[in-house]
Structures are given as C-alpha cells and as structure tokens.
C-alpha cells in the first residue's frame, strides 16, 4: 500500500511525492536520501534498496571506528547526494570531512512540500548551507533535482559534490553512456587486467570484458569515466525492472563513477545487495576533497556566493534501438525501433 504524502514507516519519517506518472519516497533524517522511485501504478522500485536490521548503523553512541565503515553501516542502497566531500574521508585545513560528506547522511529539514515537489535544506562544514528541490515532471515519469550550495562565511570554501543513485540490476542490465574514457579503481579491479581505455571495452585473463554489461559473477567493480562533454546515462533493463534515464549538469559533475555491487560478500551487504550505481561526480578518483584539490578538481565557493547544479532521472517505458543521449527533461534521444 503506498505511503501517504507525509508518514512514518517503522518509526522513520518518510516523505512521499507522487503524481499520475511517477512516485518517490524520501527519508529526510538520513541525508534526505531517496529510497524509492517507481512508475505510477507499479510497485517495482527502480532503485536498489534493501532493508536489514544487522549490522546496526553507526550513530552518536556506537561506531565502527572507521569513517568508511560508519557510512556503509547505514547504507542500504537508494540515492544520496555526496557533499561537501565525495569518496574517502578527507580534511580541510585540519578539519575532518566524513566519507561521502556529511550531506549524504545528516538530517535535512523539509522547508516546503506538496504532493509532487519538496524543498529540503541543511548546513554543512565549514560555513556552507545547502538547499535541494525535488520536483516530479507533470508530463512523464521523471524527477528533477536542483541543488544550491551557499557559502555563508567570510572565507572561500573548496568542496566536491556529486550524486550516488544505485539502480536495481541483474545479469541482463546494460549501461549506455556518451563517448568517454575510463579508469579502473585499483582497489576494486574485479579481475580486469585492462585498467584504462575507451568505454566499454576492457579485458580479463580469460578474454574480453564489456563494461557496459552487469556481470553475473559475485563481486564489486568501480570504474571512473572521464573526458566526456555530455552528462547522461541510460540503464537498460530486460525484465521486470524499469529502465532509467539520467541527465545532469556536466559542468558541475564532469566525471562519472560506475559501481557494480553484485551480491558482494563484504561488510555491510554480506550478499544482500545487487546494484548498478551511476554517480555524476565533481572529481575522480575516490580520494576525497584533499585529493581533488591536489589535482585542481575542486569547486571553490566564494564568500556570500552560491553554486547550483541539476540532475534528472526518468523511467522511460521504451527505449530507442540506438541511444544517442538524454535531454534535461529526461527524454531519451535516438533512433526509435
């Protein structure tokens, strides 16, 4: 049974947006993460989101004494916004920055909400504030997300930001991207012996590997796509799962992290999650703000100024035979079958 607009589920406040095309569910208390995105009238979640009670999530009382494990302990899939850090825990002038940034897990306040839109806001280290609007399209199954980050302090503040939507996936899932180069994260090579190349061609000791296809083998893989001048992706499904089409502000997010989790047996999933995360990000690789600054990939917000970005995710019913792009409204472009 669908949740009402503003409801509690197992003691957790959930905000549900819906119209005749699409619905989504937001958890304001944990990064205002999106835990469900579905076509109207369909109970199949396009996002990978699993629930379990153990291991317990780190909180103000208990910790795993590692910033990455603390974040992962509360991760069940879904769609988070990573800011003002992304990737490994980092630091800014001696101040620690959590894994994937505190914006991905601290509470956001609901400052405006209606049946098909909402606005949430929070404060971030050191002197940043963030506002995010989420609006359902009135014409087709899509959500448009816009974020504004403002520096309320007296000094410039460097940051990185991105989005972390994880889609349900199986062995038939195919990922379409614009022409791009890729680099494989050395910590999650997944048996690949070609670590750099042109998407989607790679190789392993037993033969060629098509990176665009979700593998059936258990494991994890993290690939960074870079050098592209268009921000879009299409997750093509061949079963009951809905297709997903993404477009985003490529000037804000010039890199794309592609993460496959295929029933990985490590903490905290222990074989319980299968997902394909398509992550528009400011920087790469996974080494946080300090690493990004060393390469000149950070975004600096001047005192009293704001920066803005957008991303759209749509759930198209059909896809063209040949996909050539996704527009800002989430419409997939290409040659129709």
Secondary structure, DSSP 8 states (H G I E B T S, - for coil): ----SEEEETTEEEEEEE-SSEEEEEETTTTTEEEEEEETT----SB-B----SS----SS---SSHHHHHHHT--BSEEEEEE--BS-EEETTEEE-TT-GGGTS--EEEEEETTEEEEEEEETTTEEEEEEEEE-SSSSEEEEEEEEEE-SSS-EEEEEEEEEEEE--TT-EEEE-S-EEEE-GGG-TTBS--EEETTEEEETTEEEETTB--SSSEEEEEEEES-S--EEEEE-SSSS--EEEEE-TTT--EEEEEEEES--STTTTT--EEEEEEEESS-SSBHHHHHHHTT--EEE-TT-EEEEEEEEE--S---SEEEEE-TT--EEEE--
